[in-house]
């Protein structure tokens, strides 16, 4: 899957027009509030991750993480941008499998859902990476839908206002706008669950939705 990477720096024209105000925090806030968010910022919406439940700690292995790619972009005045805020959520329903001979529970709970994102390009000694992570503490209960293997979350599950700035933002910007291309976004998810509810060897399939980024000065 090679989704089109959104132009996260397309607001450079707006920023360039307000360079004279860049030293004023109040003016910056006004500018930033008028910069529309870029939907599906990392191309993760619609992608799924399948988390294996191994005892009381369920962790996605590297081979089970989600990776998408995007091409470089070149933008004027991009050096005026200083930070970005990301959001990412999960679809309400998850799909669960249990080992043969085990019974699907009526409900189960999850907590400490940790979402990790790494953007990279190059390889070997020329590898460049930048990353961020966020944790949804929960707990959140999932209730089985009839006799299916699907479960519905009882509240919105996801992450808002994940901010990157400083050197980490500079790395994101440079990876996104300079060769080599294409670049890779890798997302991993880990969580805590109770194997008294979900037996060891179960899996939980999550689908990403509602991703966006808002850049600012």
Beta strands, then each sheet from edge to edge (+ up, - down):
strand 1: 38-39
strand 2: 48-54
strand 3: 57-59
strand 4: 66-70
strand 5: 83-90
strand 6: 93-97
strand 7: 107-121
strand 8: 128-144
strand 9: 150-153
strand 10: 158-165
strand 11: 183-193
strand 12: 203-216
sheet 1: 1+ 12- 2+ 3- 11+ 4-
sheet 2: 1+ 12- 5+ 10-
sheet 3: 1+ 12- 6+ 9- 8+ 7-
end
